[in-house]
Amino acid sequence: MGERKSVEPVAARIEPERVQAAHQSLRHVVAQAEWDDAAVLGAVREQALPAIERHGSIAYWIVDDTGFPNQGLHSVGVARQYCGQLGKQDNCQVAVSPSVDNGHASLPVAYRLYLPEAWAADAAGRARAGVPEEVAFETKTAIALGRMRQALAGGVPVAIVLDDAGYGDETAFRVGVRDLGLCYVLGIRPGTSVWRPGQAPLPPAPWSGRGRPPTRLRRSPERQPVSVKTLAMDQPARAWRTVTWRQGTQTALSSRFAALRVRPAHRHETRPTSWPEEWLLVEWPEGEAEPTKYWVPNLPPRTALKRLAHTAKARWRIERDDQELKQEVSLGHYEGCNWRGFHHHASLCTAAYGFLVAERCLFPPRQRFTRERIGTPALPQSVQPRGAAHPA
């Protein structure tokens, strides 16, 4: 396939005798032709999801954004922002994409470029890059919710939503996911505030008989929310249990976890009722000075700690998706500048990835296949290795 998979090198490989003409044709298909990304991704799902579900029903929706370093001044959406591929802020494009996963295979089901505010307000830049008029500035969390609504409308199976603190720390995102009728296990930051188990904000103040009756919840000096880090550090040693969630490359992956039932405390003063109770899941690995990760699952109250931990840790597959999409099927190799081309390229890469996923799902899992179906046959006693001395 070659190292580089952008349009010109592909044209040179498939039609070496007429590279320029092939290059123009391919470029038109990717950057200019009027075909529908949503229809292509829908067709990919129709082909790939049945193959994935041969190994179990869809269990998770994993939402993430991925960055593409880009120094081009006119490439759509390029701005100085955090780029996960570089691990720092730099000039890049960022796209939001939910994937579906069943523990055996995963597949992106939607794709949308994040358009920074400066780009959304730049009429000349939008016109040059062909950004549709209906596309306005949206936060990444709003884009994610929009793609999830689109996936539900397209018949994607309902599953538990997984995400990191960049999304889970936003209350509006958690409320939006819940309003879609979906359960979630979302990462949050250590400073996120909650009410201690069994606590809630005070009800609205009694009505004095004048003006409108009070409707906002209250707090008192004795009843205050705390950060999830403070709450985790206050837990006794018996609250922490070791859970193993999967087999790693060399050893089983395990850590210590604790789970409590709490109420979120975000902007509760503006609400007439408190937020519903949900889980707080905390990971504190052995030997660490303090907890390292926090999640808020809204799974049922009787959910076991082991299932909470297994679900929270299932998000690792999105990192593998991003790596394979960029390295194997050239997601990061697009060299165009416009909106349509960016999304067409992503859709074609997703189609190629969907084909690979479907083909892999024709085979049993490698561990079971290797251990149960392949064995080293015993050599007959009459076989003499080459170069060995003849027996006496």
N, C-alpha and C positions, 0 to 999 in steps of 0.2 A: 504493500500500500504506500510505502514511502514515508519519510519523516514528516513532511508538511502536507496538510490536507486542505489548504485553501484552494480557491478556484483555479488559478493558473497552473500550479503543480499537478492538480488532478487532470486538467485538460491535456497537459503534456504526457501524462501516463496513458490516458485512454485513446488519444488520437495524436500520436507524435508527428504525423505527416501534415497535420493542419491544426497546429496548436492555437493560432490566433482565432480562427473561426470557432473552434470548440470552446475557447475561453469566453468569447462573446456570448455564445449560446448559453453556457452554464451560468454566466454572470446575470444574464437576463432572467433565467429561471429563478435564481436565488434573490436577486435584488429588485427586480422590476415586475415580474409576472404577477397577475392578480389572482392568486389562489388563496384559499382560506386556511389559516393556521389551525383554527379550531377543528375544522373538518379533517385535516390530516392527523391531528393528535387523537381525534375520536376514532379514526380508522386504526391507528396504532393500538389504542386501548382494546378495540374489538379483536385484534389479532393476538395481542400479548397477554391480556388478562386471563383468558381461559387456560393458557399454558401455565401461567403463574399459579392459578388456583388449583391446578392438578396436585399441588403440594400443600394445599390448605387455603382456607378463605382469607381474604384481605383483613389484616388485623390492625394496621396503623396507617394514618396519613402523617407523613413527615414533612413539615414545612421548613424551608431554609432559603437563604439568598446566597448567591455566589458572585464573586468579583472577577473582573477581567482587566488586568492592567492595560492601559491604553493611553498613549501620550498624544494621540491625534486631536487637534484643536476642534475639528468639525464632526468627529464621530458622535452620534446621537447619545445623549445621556452621560458623556464623560464629564467628570467633576472630581475635585479632590475630596475623597471620602474613604471610609474604612474598606480595605480590600482584604478579605480572608486569605487569599492566595499568598499575599505578601506579609500578612500579619501586622499591618500598619496602615496609616492613612497615606494615600497617594492618588494620582490621576487614574481613574478606572471607571468601568461601567459595572453596574450591579443589577442582577436579575433575580426575581423571586419565583420559586417553583415548588409546588407541593408534589410529593411522590407517594405512591402506595406501596405497602410492604406486607408480606405475610410470614416473615421469619426465614424464608428460603430465597426469595428474590424480591426486587423492588424496581419500580418504574416511575419516572416523572410523568405526570398527567396534565400539566399546564405550565405555561411559561410567560413571564411578563417582565419587560425592562422597567426598572425604577427610573423615573424622570425627576431629577432634582428640581427644587423650586426655581432656581435661576434659569434652568432650561425651559421649564413650563411657562415662564413669563417672557421668554425671549422669542418674539414673533418671527424675527428674521431667521434665527437658528432653527425654529420649528419648521418653517417653510422650506429651508434648505435641506433638512433631514427628512422631510415628508411625514412629520408627526401628525396623525389625524386630528381634526379639530375637536372631536369629542374627548380626546385624551387630556385630562387636567392633572394637576399635581395631586398625588396620593402618597401617603406614607406607605412604608413597606408592609406594615400590618394591615392597612386597608386593602392593598393589592392582594395580600395573601387571602383575606376574607373573600374578596371578589373572585379569585381563582377557585376557592373552595365552593362557593355558590355555583359557579359554572360547572365544576366537577359533579356536584350533586345533581344538577339539572341534566347532565350528560349520562347519568346512570352509574357513576362510580360507586362501588359498595361503601356503605357507612362504616367508619372505623374510628379508633381512638386517635386524636390529634396529638402529635409530639412536636415540641419545639424548644429552643433554647431561651435564655433570659432576654435576649434582644426582642423577642415577641411576647413571651409569657409575662414579663414584668409590666406590660401595658394592660391595665384593667379593661379598657375598651375592647381589646382583642379577645381576652378571656370571655367577656360578656357576649361578644359577637359569635364566638365558637359555640357557646352554650345556647345562644338563640337559634343556631342552625340545627340544634338537636343532637350535637356531638359531645361525647366525653373527651377529656383532654388530660395530659400529663405534661405540664409546661414548666420550663425552668424559670427561676426568679433569682434576683440578686440578694446578697446577704442583708442589705438595708431595707428590704421590703417589710412593711409593718403589718402585723396581724394582732388579733386579740388572743390572749392566752386561752387554753382549753377551758371551756365552761363559761367564759366571759363574753360580753357583748356590750356595745355602747348603751348608754342610758336612754330611755325613751324621751320623746319631746317633753319640754317643760309643761306643767299644768297651765291651763288657760286662765288668764286673769280676769276674763270677762270683757276685756277691751281689745279692739282690733281683731285681726285674724288669729285663729287658734295656732299655736306653734306646731310645726311639722318636722323640724330637724332633730336628728339624734344628737345626744350630748356625750361629753366625757367629764370626769371629775378628777381632782388631784389624786384620788386613790384608784381610779379606774382609767388606765391609760394603755394604749396599744404598745407593743414592743417590736423590735426588729426580729426577723426570723433567726438571725445569728445569735442574738441574746437569748431567745427562747431555746435554741438548740444547745447552747453552752450551759444552760441551767438544768438540762436533763440528767437524771442519775445514770450511773453506769449500767444498771439493769435495763434501761430503755434501749440500749444499742445491741443489735443482733447482727451476726455475720450472715450474709446472703451471697450465694454463688449464682451468677446470672447466665454465664455461657462459658464454653470452652474457647480459650484464646489460642494463639499460634503455638505457644509452648506450654502453657499451663491454664488451669481454670481461673476465670476472673471472679474475684470476690471482694467484698468490702463490708464495712459496718454501716447499718442504716437504722434510723428511728423514724416513726411515723406518729403524728398527732392530728387530732381533729381541731381545726381553728376556724376563725372567721377573718376574711380580709378586712383591713382597716382603711383602705384607700378612699378618701373623700366621703367618709361615712357621715360627716356633719351636714352634707348637702342632701342626704337621703331620708325619706320618712321611715324606712325599715332597714335593718342591718343586712349585710350580705349573707347569703346562705353559707352554712358550714361546708368545708371541704378539707381534704387531707393536706398536711404539710409533710413532705418526705425530705429527709436530710441524710446526706452521706458524710461520714467522718471516718476516713481510712485509718487503720492502725498506724501509729507512729506520727501522725500529723498533729500539729499544735491546735488546730481548730477545724470545724467542718469545712468541706470543700465545695459541695454542691447542694442546691435546694430546688425542690419542685413543688408545684401545687396541683395534685391530681383531684379531679372532681368525680372520681369513681365511687361506687356505692360505699356506705359506711362500714360494711362488713368485709371489705376487700382485704385479703391477707397481705402482710408486709412483703412476702416473697413476690407476689404478683405486682405490687406497686414498683418494687425495685426492678424486676424483669422488664416491665413496660417502660420505665424511665430510661433504662439503658439500651432500649431497642433503637434509639435514634442514630446509633453509630453508622448505620447503613447509608445514610445520606452523604456522608463523607466519601464512602466508596463510590457512590453514584457520580458525585462531582469529579472525582479523580478519573474514573473510567470514561466519562463523557468528554473530558478535556483531552485525555491522553490517547484513548483508543478511537474515538469517533470525531475528533477535531472540533469540539464545541468552542474552544478558545482560539481557533485559527481563522475566524472571519475577519476580513480586511476591509469590508465596506463601511459606509458611514451612515446609511439611512435607516429609518425605523423599520420599514418593511423587510429589508434585507436581513437585519439583525434577527427578527422573529422568524423569517423563513429559514434562515440557517439553523436556528435553534430547533425548529420543528423537524427539519431533515435529519439533524443529529439525533434527536429523540427517536425518530423512526428507525434509524440504523441501530440505536441502542436497544429499542424494543425488539427488533429482529434477533439480536444477539441474546437477549434475555429469554425470549421464547425458545430459541434453539437450545440454550443451556437447560431449560426446564424439561426438555425431552429426556434428560438423563437423571437417574436417581442422585441424591446428595453424595458428594465424593466420599465422605467418611463411611457411609453405609455400603456404597458400591465397592470401595477398596477392601473393606474388611470381610464382606460376605460373599462377593462374587469373584474376586480375583485372588488366586493363591499361586504360589510358586510351585510348579510341578516338580516332582522328584525325578531326578535323572536315573535312567536305567543303569544297572550295575555294569553293563557291558560298554558304556560310554567311556572313552578315554580322552581326557582333555588334550588339546593340541600341545605338543612339546613335552608331554609327560613321558617318563621312562616306561618302557614296556614291562609288564609284570613278569616276574620270574616264572 
